[in-house]
Amino acid sequence: MRAFLTGAALGPPLLALFLVWSSASGGAAPATLAAAPTHRDVGGAPAPAVTGSTGAPLASLPRAGIGDVAWLRERDLLLPVEGVRAEDLRDSFAEARGSRLHQAIDILAGRGTPVRAVDDGVVERLVRGARGGLSVYQLDASRAYGYYYAHLDGYAPRLREGASLRKGDLLGYVGTTGNAPRNTPHLHFAIFRLEPEAWWRGAPVNPFLVLAPLPT
């Protein structure tokens, strides 16, 4: 049952991770190994996941809760960039990107590094946008959550909209398309809980809380 769970049911490690993030998200992100790339806030229509049902920025929408994090952690999502360790992830979810909040994490890797599906599901849209560049919208098998992979250098051969995906399937390659800094290849990765009847919008879930190691 996909209910919002209590802290006791979640267990101390996940609750601790969530509380650490909650306290940090009002200020600077926790220190990590690599600095986040600085994106240009360019013009043009935003990627679909950037706005809510009223067209308001996601910064004004309620965040998804700890129940979403627990549910997604139970799925044991794959880290989407090949060769990157969970310990190396950086939490940039609450950082500013021009006039917007990031609402995602950036996973730095060499240009051309394979990007793989984190979960079973379907390719809902392949998009070329001013901000996200070459990007993939994947919905999970239940169509409850969406996964957004952006700034790709290219798509996997024969990748198409409507294609079924298994966890680990190749989606594309790390790059700098869209508004990514040209000298900082990375994957912009976002998760959102879908609104009813809308594949392109929903409440953002912090991928760092889903993918990072639990505190010991």
Secondary structure, 3 states (H helix, E strand, C coil): CCCCCCHHHHCHHHHHHHHHHHHHCCCCCCCCCCCCCCCCCCCCCCCHHHECCCCCEHHHCCCCCHHHHHHHHHCCCCCCECCCCHHHCCCCCCCEECCEECCCEEEECCCCCEEECCCCEEEEEEEEECCCEEEEEEEECCCCEEEEEEEEEEECCCCCCCCEECCCCEEEEEECCCCCCCCCCEEEEEEEEEECCEEEEEEEECHHHHHCCCCC
